[in-house]
């Protein structure tokens, strides 16, 4: 008997991905293109339809399509509420637009929650009942599995962990607040700190193992900011593990000692032994998690 199949779609401000996924979490076909982020919702919906036509020209046996989208989105009503990285994505029924274009049942989910589901079902969180997934890239997002269930909250908007305040009246954040964790520990914040010395985070991570003192200082500082937020998450959700994904997580081996040091300093003793691990599915976590939602 053939396995169930579903489509996962991962919408990003830079890249748009689509994959055909089976019930074991295996990607059977995958396509990617640059997102027409400034062209408006209908242009992006057409891009999605074009990608799906390539990976699944025959829709027989496909249960539906899961959509992983940046927020804020109202997943209960299928609405984009004003996505800052996508022009015109404000109060539009994006789920029904995609459903009409694909002629398939559609489920909309925040991108970090979709990635958390992917890691929970098929990645670093398999078999666990409590986990926190943290994605560290342009911003910081999160997804939480608590008591064996996805934590969604009001309008499905739980998990905006990057916008907890860690510094009163601190650095300005893209959300309009000041002192957000995202303003200090995101990939954007790290790139801004290293810019006088290194062209990008990858180059800083490459220089640190050779003992470059500036690279070591900057990586240690980044790890410390990450550890502050992670200690807060341990106290809030008491997970069995914390999973780190996103572009900055590519430097995980260099960051882990500093993260662990800060967690040991900030977390209460009962929370200090929770493992912090890298995401197993990489950039495909959102795709696989989105597909899993509709299977």
Order of alpha helices (4+ residues) and beta strands (2+ residues): beta-beta-beta-alpha-beta-beta-beta-beta-alpha-beta-alpha-beta-beta-beta-alpha-alpha-alpha-alpha-beta-alpha-beta-alpha
